[in-house]
Amino acid sequence: MTMDGKIAVLGSGAWGTALACVMSRTGSPVSLWGRDDGVVADIMQNRRNSKYLGDIALDSGFVASGDLAAVVHDASVVLLAVPAQTVHAMADRLKPVLADQTTLVCCAKGIDRESGLLPAEILENGLPGARLAALSGPSFASDVARGLPTAITLAAWDLQQANALSAKLSSAHFRCYASDDLRGVELGGALKNVLALAVGAVRGMKLGASAEAALVARGFAEMMRLSRAMGGRPETLTGLSGLGDLVLTCSGPQSRNFAYGMAMATGADLSSLPLAEGAFTARIASTIANRENITMPVTQAVADVIDGRITAQQAVMSLLERPLKPE
């Protein structure tokens, strides 16, 4: 398995563009694919992604294109930075153009709302010739694009592969820590978005920092229960891709899911807000939890609010009225 050669990044949103920036700092050739011609032109002509990253100056060490086949051609590593609900469609698009044994790193955080599969499982089914990995952890796209210090988890089924990938994708201010718990890393990245919605709602209702801290702690216990049931290791959830990402995502409205949760609580128009992956994940996670007989009251409450069965205020009351029991 070689790690030499070009890095391709698929997805020209905030996260994909930030990853292209940081990958260009590794010294490898980097190409970015985007489906929005206007964004691609902005990147190439102005070294900006004004639509998603405002006036942040982008690194000059990568090229952007709308030609998917050209971007992935000769790439030894492909980073898939598209929303979790589009991974299946991207797998279909990649099938005729992706070379066998290419290392495909999924950077999406979510659970497919139709199948209940994690991104790596979807790619394993759709692209059986690819070598799979996942990149997840506490990382705001704007911080990464600016070159601010970031630590993240790089997981693959094989620890040797994860170590090799970590070495290739790391740079001075972007540290990748290897793991062979691919499932646990993806679950941490997906489930923390649900908790960010809940904590954002609590912030929107002005219930105080104590309530937010309690919700994070109880929600994290839910994450641990579901991850264990789905094959993730508990120690993975206490690392960067679980607890670390949860703390960041629940820290304030710079997080899309947190901002979405605040809007849910205040009755704001949700249609104008960026996609919140946690909204999809809450529904399917609660379905999986019910099927597996796992108690996840916070996740269920978020799903009920999103589907309009209860209000955010009613959700808080339902959680407060749960029977007391030993922690």
C-alpha positions as CSV (number, residue, x, y, z in Angstrom):
1,M,0.0,0.0,0.0
2,T,1.5,3.3,-1.1
3,M,0.7,6.7,0.4
4,D,2.7,8.6,-2.1
5,G,1.0,10.8,-4.7
6,K,-1.9,13.2,-5.1
7,I,-4.6,13.9,-2.5
8,A,-8.1,14.6,-3.8
9,V,-10.8,16.3,-1.8
10,L,-14.4,15.9,-2.8
11,G,-16.8,18.6,-1.7
12,S,-16.3,22.4,-2.0
13,G,-18.3,23.4,1.1
14,A,-16.6,24.9,4.1
15,W,-15.2,21.6,5.4
16,G,-14.0,20.3,2.0
17,T,-12.3,23.6,1.2
18,A,-10.7,23.7,4.6
19,L,-9.4,20.2,4.1
20,A,-7.9,21.2,0.7
21,C,-6.1,24.0,2.4
22,V,-4.6,21.9,5.1
23,M,-3.8,19.1,2.8
24,S,-1.8,21.5,0.6
25,R,0.4,22.2,3.6
26,T,1.6,18.6,3.6
27,G,3.6,19.1,0.5
28,S,1.5,16.7,-1.6
29,P,-0.3,17.8,-4.8
30,V,-4.0,18.5,-4.0
31,S,-7.1,18.8,-6.1
32,L,-10.5,19.8,-4.9
33,W,-13.8,18.8,-6.6
34,G,-16.9,20.9,-6.3
35,R,-20.3,20.7,-8.0
36,D,-21.0,24.4,-7.7
37,D,-19.2,26.1,-10.7
38,G,-19.5,29.5,-9.0
39,V,-17.6,28.3,-5.9
40,V,-15.0,26.6,-8.0
41,A,-14.5,29.8,-10.0
42,D,-14.2,31.9,-6.8
43,I,-11.6,29.5,-5.4
44,M,-9.5,29.5,-8.6
45,Q,-9.8,33.2,-9.4
46,N,-9.9,34.9,-6.0
47,R,-8.5,32.2,-3.6
48,R,-11.7,32.6,-1.6
49,N,-14.7,30.5,-1.0
50,S,-17.0,33.4,-0.2
51,K,-20.2,31.3,-0.1
52,Y,-19.0,29.1,2.7
53,L,-15.9,30.6,4.3
54,G,-16.4,34.4,3.8
55,D,-13.2,36.4,3.3
56,I,-10.7,33.8,4.6
57,A,-7.7,33.7,2.3
58,L,-7.2,30.2,0.9
59,D,-3.9,28.5,0.4
60,S,-2.5,28.6,-3.2
61,G,-1.2,25.0,-3.1
62,F,-4.3,23.3,-4.5
63,V,-6.5,23.5,-7.6
64,A,-10.3,23.2,-7.8
65,S,-12.3,21.7,-10.6
66,G,-15.8,20.5,-11.4
67,D,-14.4,17.5,-13.3
68,L,-14.7,14.6,-10.9
69,A,-12.8,12.1,-13.0
70,A,-9.9,14.5,-13.4
71,V,-9.7,15.3,-9.7
72,V,-9.6,11.7,-8.6
73,H,-7.3,10.6,-11.4
74,D,-3.9,9.4,-10.0
75,A,-4.9,10.2,-6.4
76,S,-3.6,7.8,-3.8
77,V,-5.9,9.3,-1.2
78,V,-9.4,10.7,-1.7
79,L,-11.1,12.6,1.1
80,L,-14.9,12.6,0.8
81,A,-16.2,15.8,2.4
82,V,-19.8,15.7,1.5
83,P,-22.9,15.6,3.8
84,A,-23.6,12.1,5.2
85,Q,-26.9,11.8,3.5
86,T,-25.2,12.1,0.0
87,V,-22.5,9.5,0.6
88,H,-24.6,6.8,-1.2
89,A,-25.0,9.0,-4.3
90,M,-21.3,9.9,-4.3
91,A,-20.4,6.3,-4.2
92,D,-22.4,5.7,-7.3
93,R,-20.6,8.6,-9.0
94,L,-17.2,7.4,-8.0
95,K,-17.7,3.8,-9.1
96,P,-16.7,4.3,-12.7
97,V,-13.8,6.7,-12.0
98,L,-12.1,5.6,-8.8
99,A,-9.2,3.2,-9.2
100,D,-9.2,0.0,-7.1
101,Q,-7.2,0.1,-3.9
102,T,-7.5,3.9,-3.7
103,T,-7.6,5.0,0.0
104,L,-11.0,6.6,0.5
105,V,-11.3,8.7,3.7
106,C,-14.8,9.6,4.7
107,C,-15.1,13.0,6.4
108,A,-18.9,13.0,6.8
109,K,-20.5,12.9,10.2
110,G,-23.9,11.2,10.3
111,I,-26.0,8.0,9.9
112,D,-27.9,7.4,6.7
113,R,-31.5,8.2,7.5
114,E,-32.9,5.4,5.1
115,S,-30.6,2.5,5.8
116,G,-29.2,3.2,9.2
117,L,-25.7,2.6,7.8
118,L,-22.6,4.6,8.7
119,P,-20.7,6.3,5.9
120,A,-17.9,3.7,5.8
121,E,-20.5,0.9,5.5
122,I,-22.2,2.6,2.6
123,L,-18.8,3.0,0.8
124,E,-17.9,-0.6,1.6
125,N,-21.0,-1.8,-0.1
126,G,-20.8,0.6,-3.1
127,L,-17.0,0.6,-3.6
128,P,-15.7,-2.8,-2.5
129,G,-12.3,-2.2,-4.1
130,A,-11.5,0.9,-2.0
131,R,-9.4,1.0,1.2
132,L,-11.6,2.8,3.8
133,A,-10.8,5.2,6.6
134,A,-12.6,8.0,8.4
135,L,-11.5,11.5,9.6
136,S,-13.4,12.9,12.6
137,G,-12.8,15.1,15.6
138,P,-13.1,18.6,17.0
139,S,-12.6,20.9,14.0
140,F,-14.4,24.0,12.9
141,A,-13.7,24.5,9.2
142,S,-12.8,28.2,9.6
143,D,-10.1,27.3,12.2
144,V,-8.7,24.6,9.9
145,A,-8.7,26.9,6.9
146,R,-6.9,29.6,8.8
147,G,-4.2,27.2,9.9
148,L,-5.1,27.2,13.6
149,P,-4.0,24.2,15.7
150,T,-6.3,21.3,15.3
151,A,-6.2,17.6,16.5
152,I,-8.3,15.0,14.9
153,T,-8.7,11.2,14.7
154,L,-7.9,9.2,11.6
155,A,-9.4,5.7,11.8
156,A,-9.0,2.6,9.5
157,W,-9.8,-1.0,10.1
158,D,-6.1,-1.7,10.2
159,L,-3.9,0.3,12.6
160,Q,-0.9,0.1,10.3
161,Q,-2.9,1.8,7.6
162,A,-4.2,4.4,10.0
163,N,-0.7,5.2,11.1
164,A,0.5,5.6,7.5
165,L,-2.5,7.8,6.7
166,S,-2.0,9.9,9.8
167,A,1.6,10.6,8.8
168,K,0.6,11.6,5.2
169,L,-2.3,13.9,6.2
170,S,-0.7,15.6,9.2
171,S,1.1,18.9,9.1
172,A,2.5,21.4,11.6
173,H,-0.9,22.6,12.9
174,F,-3.1,19.7,11.8
175,R,-2.4,16.6,13.9
176,C,-4.0,13.2,13.0
177,Y,-4.1,10.5,15.7
178,A,-4.5,7.0,14.5
179,S,-7.2,4.5,15.5
180,D,-8.4,1.2,14.3
181,D,-11.9,1.7,15.7
182,L,-13.5,2.9,12.5
183,R,-17.0,2.3,13.7
184,G,-16.5,4.0,17.0
185,V,-15.0,7.1,15.4
186,E,-17.8,7.4,12.9
187,L,-20.4,7.0,15.7
188,G,-18.8,9.7,17.8
189,G,-18.9,12.1,14.9
190,A,-22.5,11.3,14.1
191,L,-24.1,11.2,17.6
192,K,-22.5,14.4,18.9
193,N,-24.5,16.4,16.4
194,V,-27.7,15.3,18.0
195,L,-26.5,16.5,21.4
196,A,-25.5,19.8,19.9
197,L,-29.1,20.3,18.7
198,A,-30.3,19.6,22.3
199,V,-27.8,21.9,24.0
200,G,-28.4,24.7,21.4
201,A,-32.1,24.4,22.2
202,V,-31.4,24.8,25.9
203,R,-29.2,27.9,25.2
204,G,-32.1,29.3,23.0
205,M,-34.5,28.9,26.0
206,K,-31.9,30.6,28.3
207,L,-32.0,27.8,30.8
208,G,-28.5,28.4,32.0
209,A,-25.0,26.9,31.9
210,S,-25.8,24.3,34.6
211,A,-28.6,22.8,32.4
212,E,-26.3,22.8,29.4
213,A,-23.6,20.9,31.3
214,A,-26.1,18.4,32.7
215,L,-27.4,17.8,29.2
216,V,-23.9,17.2,27.8
217,A,-23.1,14.7,30.5
218,R,-26.4,12.8,30.2
219,G,-26.2,12.9,26.4
220,F,-22.7,11.6,26.4
221,A,-23.9,8.6,28.4
222,E,-26.4,8.0,25.6
223,M,-23.7,8.2,23.0
224,M,-21.7,5.6,24.9
225,R,-24.6,3.2,25.2
226,L,-25.5,3.3,21.5
227,S,-21.9,3.2,20.3
228,R,-21.2,0.1,22.5
229,A,-24.3,-1.6,21.1
230,M,-23.3,-0.9,17.5
231,G,-19.7,-2.2,17.9
232,G,-17.7,0.9,18.9
233,R,-15.2,0.8,21.7
234,P,-15.9,2.9,24.9
235,E,-12.4,4.4,25.0
236,T,-12.9,5.8,21.5
237,L,-15.8,7.9,22.6
238,T,-13.7,9.5,25.4
239,G,-11.2,10.7,22.8
240,L,-11.1,13.4,20.1
241,S,-13.7,11.9,17.9
242,G,-16.3,11.6,20.7
243,L,-16.0,13.7,23.8
244,G,-13.6,16.2,22.1
245,D,-15.9,16.8,19.2
246,L,-18.9,16.9,21.5
247,V,-17.4,19.7,23.6
248,L,-16.6,21.8,20.6
249,T,-19.9,21.3,18.9
250,C,-21.8,22.2,22.0
251,S,-19.7,25.3,22.6
252,G,-21.7,27.9,20.7
253,P,-23.5,29.0,17.5
254,Q,-20.4,28.6,15.3
255,S,-21.5,25.0,15.2
256,R,-24.3,24.6,12.6
257,N,-26.1,22.0,14.8
258,F,-25.9,24.2,17.9
259,A,-27.3,27.1,15.9
260,Y,-30.0,24.9,14.5
261,G,-31.0,23.9,18.0
262,M,-31.2,27.5,19.2
263,A,-33.4,28.3,16.2
264,M,-35.7,25.3,17.1
265,A,-36.2,26.7,20.6
266,T,-36.9,30.2,19.6
267,G,-39.3,29.4,16.7
268,A,-37.0,30.9,14.1
269,D,-37.4,30.0,10.4
270,L,-35.3,26.8,10.0
271,S,-35.5,26.8,6.2
272,S,-32.9,29.5,5.8
273,L,-30.3,27.8,8.0
274,P,-27.5,25.6,6.8
275,L,-28.0,21.8,6.8
276,A,-27.8,20.3,10.3
277,E,-26.8,16.7,10.0
278,G,-28.0,16.1,13.6
279,A,-31.6,16.5,12.5
280,F,-31.3,13.4,10.2
281,T,-29.2,11.4,12.7
282,A,-31.6,12.0,15.6
283,R,-34.4,10.3,13.8
284,I,-32.5,7.2,12.7
285,A,-30.5,7.0,16.0
286,S,-33.8,6.9,18.0
287,T,-35.1,4.2,15.6
288,I,-32.0,2.1,16.2
289,A,-32.1,2.7,19.9
290,N,-35.8,1.6,20.1
291,R,-35.0,-1.5,18.0
292,E,-32.1,-2.4,20.3
293,N,-34.0,-1.6,23.5
294,I,-31.4,1.1,24.4
295,T,-32.6,4.0,26.6
296,M,-31.9,7.4,24.9
297,P,-34.3,10.0,26.2
298,V,-32.4,13.0,25.0
299,T,-32.0,11.7,21.5
300,Q,-35.7,10.7,21.4
301,A,-36.7,14.1,22.6
302,V,-34.7,15.8,19.8
303,A,-36.3,13.5,17.2
304,D,-39.8,14.3,18.6
305,V,-39.1,18.1,18.4
306,I,-37.8,17.9,14.8
307,D,-40.8,15.9,13.7
308,G,-43.2,18.3,15.4
309,R,-44.6,15.9,17.9
310,I,-43.7,18.2,20.8
311,T,-42.1,21.6,21.3
312,A,-38.7,22.2,22.6
313,Q,-40.2,23.4,25.9
314,Q,-42.3,20.2,26.2
315,A,-39.1,18.2,25.5
316,V,-37.3,19.8,28.4
317,M,-40.2,19.2,30.7
318,S,-40.4,15.5,29.7
319,L,-36.7,15.1,30.5
320,L,-37.1,16.8,33.9
321,E,-40.1,14.6,34.8
322,R,-38.2,11.3,34.2
323,P,-38.0,9.2,37.3
324,L,-34.9,9.7,39.5
325,K,-32.4,6.8,39.5
326,P,-28.8,6.1,40.4
327,E,-26.3,7.6,37.9
